[in-house]
Amino acid sequence: MKTFLLTIAAVQILHCSGLPSTKRALRASVIKLNEMTEIPNLCGITGRRGKNVYRTGKLSYNVDLIFSVKETVCSKNSRLEFDDRRCHFRPKKTAAKGICKSSVEYFAGKVVDIDVECRGLRTIDSKSHSLESSENSIELKAWRAPVREVYKRVKQVKQIVG
């Protein structure tokens, strides 16, 4: 019985550390982008042009995406998600637009880092509180998962598997 329970626990943990979801990576990238743009409204996804998923280690993967975004009518203060049905796109002439690429790093099934670069959108540099020009490519650094949490997860996997 004990062996059976350990096997189930190992399968659940290993299942969580399988191939990452490109849909989840895209969503995380747009959420981070919306935190960094200067515009008062949320940006929504207008298209996805490419994706690449590759393994970078035993439990780690990177997801590289290319996608386009456009400003919606929903304010960042509205507490709505960028993909809410009520957040339709602003008219073409007044909406901010951008083409973005992102790299989302996964470890043990969890997002640990997000890098986003966009052309066409102005962002606020959180360190200097200055605006970056939309003429240049802008790199946005995302949050990193606490290292302690990642090591704890690895230790759990090693105990079950090893």
Solvent accessible surface area in square Angstrom, and as a share of the most:
residue,aa,sasa,rsa
1,M,172,0.77
2,K,161,0.68
3,T,102,0.59
4,F,119,0.50
5,L,100,0.50
6,L,99,0.49
7,T,73,0.42
8,I,69,0.35
9,A,34,0.27
10,A,16,0.13
11,V,92,0.53
12,Q,113,0.50
13,I,30,0.15
14,L,80,0.40
15,H,148,0.66
16,C,71,0.42
17,S,9,0.06
18,G,32,0.31
19,L,137,0.68
20,P,17,0.11
21,S,51,0.33
22,T,24,0.14
23,K,162,0.69
24,R,111,0.40
25,A,0,0.00
26,L,18,0.09
27,R,82,0.30
28,A,19,0.15
29,S,0,0.00
30,V,0,0.00
31,I,68,0.35
32,K,24,0.10
33,L,0,0.00
34,N,9,0.05
35,E,108,0.49
36,M,26,0.12
37,T,5,0.03
38,E,64,0.29
39,I,25,0.13
40,P,98,0.61
41,N,21,0.11
42,L,17,0.08
43,C,0,0.00
44,G,3,0.03
45,I,54,0.28
46,T,69,0.40
47,G,25,0.24
48,R,108,0.39
49,R,153,0.56
50,G,23,0.22
51,K,119,0.50
52,N,82,0.42
53,V,50,0.29
54,Y,85,0.32
55,R,144,0.53
56,T,76,0.44
57,G,29,0.28
58,K,176,0.75
59,L,25,0.12
60,S,16,0.10
61,Y,20,0.08
62,N,26,0.13
63,V,0,0.00
64,D,45,0.23
65,L,2,0.01
66,I,79,0.40
67,F,0,0.00
68,S,13,0.08
69,V,3,0.02
70,K,27,0.11
71,E,5,0.02
72,T,1,0.00
73,V,64,0.37
74,C,9,0.06
75,S,41,0.26
76,K,63,0.27
77,N,135,0.69
78,S,45,0.29
79,R,228,0.83
80,L,49,0.25
81,E,87,0.39
82,F,12,0.05
83,D,86,0.45
84,D,36,0.19
85,R,236,0.86
86,R,156,0.57
87,C,9,0.06
88,H,118,0.53
89,F,81,0.34
90,R,71,0.26
91,P,92,0.58
92,K,157,0.66
93,K,199,0.84
94,T,78,0.45
95,A,12,0.09
96,A,25,0.20
97,K,106,0.45
98,G,5,0.05
99,I,92,0.47
100,C,3,0.02
101,K,110,0.46
102,S,7,0.04
103,S,35,0.23
104,V,0,0.00
105,E,57,0.25
106,Y,3,0.01
107,F,46,0.19
108,A,2,0.02
109,G,17,0.16
110,K,81,0.34
111,V,10,0.06
112,V,12,0.07
113,D,11,0.06
114,I,1,0.00
115,D,38,0.20
116,V,0,0.00
117,E,54,0.24
118,C,2,0.01
119,R,150,0.55
120,G,39,0.38
121,L,2,0.01
122,R,100,0.36
123,T,2,0.01
124,I,68,0.35
125,D,48,0.25
126,S,70,0.45
127,K,187,0.79
128,S,70,0.45
129,H,148,0.66
130,S,51,0.33
131,L,84,0.42
132,E,70,0.31
133,S,49,0.32
134,S,37,0.24
135,E,141,0.63
136,N,96,0.49
137,S,54,0.35
138,I,9,0.05
139,E,100,0.45
140,L,6,0.03
141,K,124,0.53
142,A,16,0.12
143,W,122,0.43
144,R,157,0.57
145,A,15,0.11
146,P,87,0.55
147,V,95,0.55
148,R,203,0.74
149,E,71,0.32
150,V,29,0.17
151,Y,147,0.56
152,K,127,0.54
153,R,43,0.16
154,V,28,0.16
155,K,127,0.54
156,Q,72,0.32
157,V,13,0.07
158,K,136,0.58
159,Q,126,0.56
160,I,46,0.23
161,V,93,0.53
162,G,100,0.96
